[in-house]
Every structure is written in C-alpha cells, then in structure tokens.
C-alpha cells in the first residue's frame, strides 16, 4: 500500500511539473500568448518569404474587459485588411505587467507591440529591444500628432521609437457645492497660484473642509507628479536634465516648494492614505473641494453626474492654476506604442499605424477614459462633444508640457521612490521647503550616480 | 556499519543533498556574493567591496530598529495572547469547538488579504474603527491610524492578529500533553491556580515556547505582504522594515547589489537571534 501511494505521489509530482512547464497557448492567462518555445529563441516566428504569415503579439496593459472592448474588434479588422499578419492579443493588468516586463525582456518573450511609458524608453530591461519604426511608418503619419506631444515624448533616441497614443495632462477638478458653501463663485475656479491659495484659505476657513486634495500615498507615482506640476511651472524645465541630474535645485524650484508648503494647512488630513482614486470620491462626495488629476478621473464624475458634466451643478473641471498665466505649463503623462523586434518591425509598424487610426484611437480613448488626441475625435459628439474634454485637449495642444521623471535613466522608477520620502515630509509639514529642495536634489543625484 | 552499506546510504542521500544545495545553498551564496557586486552603471558585474553597504548606510540604523520593533512587538504579544487563549480553551465549556475554530480563522487568510482588510479597518474616512470610536463618542475627528505616528503600531496589531493562531495552536496542543497527575499532585500540595500555572504549566510548555518563538520570530522578521499591503513601507520610512528595503532596492532601484547587502544584514540578524534563543534555552536546561 505504502509503495503504491509513493508511486502515485511521484507520478502526481511528475505530472504537475510537466503541466507547469508546458507551453500552452492560453491568451487569457498571465502568460504572453505568443508561441514562445521554451528556448532562447525569439517568441515570434519571423517570415522567410513574403507570402508567409507573420505572427505578432500585442499587449495593452490594464483592465482586461476595457482592453478587449476596443482591441479585439480592432485586431479582427486589421487581420481582415492584412491577411498575412496574425495578431495575438496579450492581456495583463498594469501591476502584473510592471512586475513581469523585466523578466520577459530578459528572456526575449515580450510581446512584439506594447503599450509603453514615455519615461521608460531607457529602462535597463527594455531599451535595447525597442525598435526604430521610422523606416516602416507611412509618410505623413507622424504629422497627425501635435508637435507639442512629440516634443514631450522626445527622449533623444534616433527615429520614431515611441508613438504617443494618449496624452493625459492635468486639470483641476472641483466641487461646486463646496465652493458655494464657502461663498465662492462655483463658475470661477482659481486660475493662478495666488487665486488657488486664496480659494483654499477661504474654503477651509468658511466650511472647515480640506480645500485641496493631495495624493500622497506610499508606493505610487502620484505625489511626485503632483509636486512636479508646481515645480515645472516655476522652473519651466523638466525635473531632470538629459544626464538625469536635477534641474529643480534653483530659486524657482524653491519658490514652487514654498508655495506647496503654504498650502499644507489646506490639504486633507492623513494625506499619505490617499491615492488619486480616494481623492476622486472624496471630491465627488464634497469632503474636499478641489484636487488635481488627469482625464482618468472623468469617469468617476460622469458616473455620478452623467456624461454632460458641462451642465453639472455639482462638479466642475478647469485648467490647472498657473504660476504665469501668460506662459501656461502643465504636467502630462503619455502612453504609447513601441515595437520590440526588428524581425517583425514592419508588421508591428502596420499594426501601430492601424491602432493610431482615428476610429480605433477614438474607441481606445472612450474605452479607457482618455482625452482625445486628434481634433477629429471631437466629431463624436456623443463621447467627446463636451467642453470639459477641451480642457485636456487644449492643454496638450497649446501648453508647454513636462512629463514623467527619469526618462533618460535606466531606472526611472527609482526617482519616484527616492523622492517620495522627501515629498511626503513636505506634504505632512514635517520638512520645510528649503530642506526638502536640498534633500530631493541629493536623492535624485544619488540615483543617477548609482547608474553611472 | 559495513562500507558497502555506508556507500549505499551516501548514494541514496546524494540526490536530496544536491537538491538542497540547489534550492537553499545557491540562492544563499548568490545573495551573499551580490552584496559585494555592482549591478548598476559602470560597476555592473564587478567586485565593489563595501560600496553597496555605503549606499544603504544612512538607512541601516533606523531600518534595523523598525524591523526589531515590528518583530518583537508582534511576536511577544501574539505568544502571550495565544497562551491565554489556549489556557481558556483547555477548559471544558459550551461552544469550545467554535471558539477554537474562530481562533484559527486568521491563519487561513492569505497575508495580502489580511493587509487589505486591516487597511479598510483603519481607514480615516470610512474605516470601522474610526466609525466605531466616533459612534461611541470617544473621538470627534478621525484618527490617522496609518499616519506617520501610528502606522507601525497599526501594522503590528494586524500582524499580532495573524500570528496569534499559530501560538494558540502550539500552546493548545502542548497543554493537552501535560499529565493531569502533575496538576493533582500540585493541588494536594496546596498550590492555587496561579501557582499551578507557574510551576506546572509553564515548565511543561518550555519546548513549545522555544520552538514557537523561533518560528514566529523568523516568519515575522521576513513578513513583507502585510506592510506592503497596508502602508507600502510609508508614510516616509515609518514602516520600512528590512524586507521592504530589499523589495525597494530590487524592484524600484533595480540594484541587486544593495538588495543583497540588506539581505546579508537580515541573515546576520536572524542567525544572531536564533543562536541567542538556543543559548538561552540550553542555559535554562
């Protein structure tokens, strides 16, 4: 009996191992769907002849339901128009992808086309795999994207290595009812730093409520981006130079941090417990008066007030307050498409061009709540025929944009981690602006020095 | 033992020994050597001496202190409460099985779920703890349990809740093995309940205490999920224990060298604590 049990257990162990090591074609799982052999060979079959089918895989991280909603019809249409290209969608959450991509690039099992970040072009894991798409893209393709956006995503790599698909600039979201309760005009949100300070002061004094929500939760990138908005508005430059050395350690940088310090009494208590999601509901419910966020917050507001927020008597969206209104500056993050294999670059470029066509891009933006990138998207009045979308679009098209930190570094995420402790202390009021500036500069430099 | 027999035993143990070397030995050696290797910039792949330790030096003192407070602040209360519950459950009463089952429940919940649940419990806006305290009229304004001042204590409470079932289970099992005649003899000698507990129960539970203490200390020292899920190591560095530092260095800084340095520090502390426990235990023998 014992022998029998032992044999059964051994068999079960062998079967488990065999199952675990099997290369199954399961696109809906965590593993990439490309037909990757368990060897060092590339995950994609390169074509030997022009009539042979090319197989490529595409990954748009995020909520699978939303991604499927636009990606699957788009792929079906693309495959019908390009019968020699097979496209395999790969699904991953953002969190899953962030933890997975270094090993996938290392093993060369990453998807061929990936929805990527503009500040991770020099990421140590991915940089060498990113392909220049310029030779494969149609003439005039790049001209449909605003010049300000190309400037924003320019990281110094040769050719077109990254095609921006969504540009998410900041706006001021505010609760009109709290404004009214404070005796303020709900249709005149603050437009300058001075007005922002005065508004905060009035709201907190008159209503006792926190005036401005700040996302300061640990482990997210949100606080750095909040601080960077004010710092870049003041310095009119990126946070770091092309050698990843700090550019904010200046009198203008100090001025920005002093302004943030002056707002500390008007931030919500326990700021380090709040991410952007918590602030959205807090503002919607009138527990805070204002917060700064990207277009991703729109869905929280429209779920409460309906899609026509222009008519909402409760919630409003306005351009971010400026230090110098004559020279508007905004923070903006982008996501866009990259191709990761030379041997499938032509097919990848075709797919990226297709995904960037106005109809598909519009579906992508609607599915994910991003602001329009092309002017023609506004022709869809059902989705984008509202003035509040213009707030984001106009900012992306007309403002000077500064984006995510660390774009020239092999470890962009390290800057967020290094600066987070300093910015949290500033927000909590346990560190003054001058010390925060010096500490932040030293923290950013230490990350850069490590990579030298 | 015959030479042939010895050879047969050695050969039969060889596969397991090789497997253990691969599973335990290689990672351990790799972690230790990483601490002295460069992984970033020009130093990548070269021996860098103590450079990785110099990089993390400003954080070492505070992080070790936080880790020790986290570890012993969790383990000792969990042991005491586990013992108390085990003593209660060792008596006969109605609903005893249900009480035992409820006591074991936290152990069945994955750590990351424990973290999420406790995060909701502590939430400043809608957390049950703040709501309850307000309803009872004990506070006017919400307490920031996960704020700078209370974050470490709050994660420790969550860890106690999660560690308690192991201590309870071990003590409960230990109590059932104590011979009843020892208690009877003590009673005949005039010992009261407290004296019986001190002079009969505790000495009989010494080996259980020793093994539970070592296991819980090692596990708690290395726990990552609860802190990651509740505070992410923040605010600032309030809950940054050594495992949080290792994670941060490895995945945010992408520096296996400094992560290795933290790992080596963790190994040294763990080995020291374990040796200390053994020494104390043997000393008492």
Interface residues (C-beta under 8 A of the other chain):
Chain A: X99 X102 X124 X216 X217 X218 X219 X220 X269 X270 X272 X273 X278 X282 X287 X410 X411 X413 X414 X416 X417 X418 X420 X421 X424 X425 X428 X430 X446 X447 X450 X451 X452
Chain B: X40 X41 X42 X55 X123 X124 X125 X141 X142 X144 X146 X147 X148 X228 X231 X232 X233 X234 X235 X236 X237 X248 X251 X252 X253 X254 X255
